[in-house]
Amino acid sequence: MRIGAGTLMMIVGIFLLITFASVLIDYGTYGVAFDLFGIILAVFVVTGGVFCLIKRVWGLCLASALFAVFTGIVSSMGGFSSSNWIAWSLILVGIISTIFVCVTRKEWQKSQAQPALPLSET
């Protein structure tokens, strides 16, 4: 489940990064602050997906999964019609990745409770 959550978060983050970068390129200075915030948020979601794949920093993975849900909710604010399927899929994928990260919390605790191997024996 952890690998699935990390993969879903990376897919959502890359999709958001491409979307916000293309909007920034197309519209220029109109709404730059919102687009830059979206790009930073997308990089955060991708980073959370990578950390989820390597089983590090559970809190960051949970926060980035929740941000994936948040971006889906914000993008669905335009209307609740059936033509807004991208926003609804972002919400669904964000909820699924949040559930996956929450379910695998014990897996993170077990892996971080093990002591690290010594670098050298003296």
Secondary structure by P-SEA (a helix, b strand, c coil): caaaaaaaaaaaaaaaaaaaaaaaaaacccaaaaaaaaaaaaaaaaaaaaaaaacccaaaaaaaaaaaaaaaaaaacccccccaaaaaaaaaaaaaaaaaaaaaaaaaaaaaaccccccccc
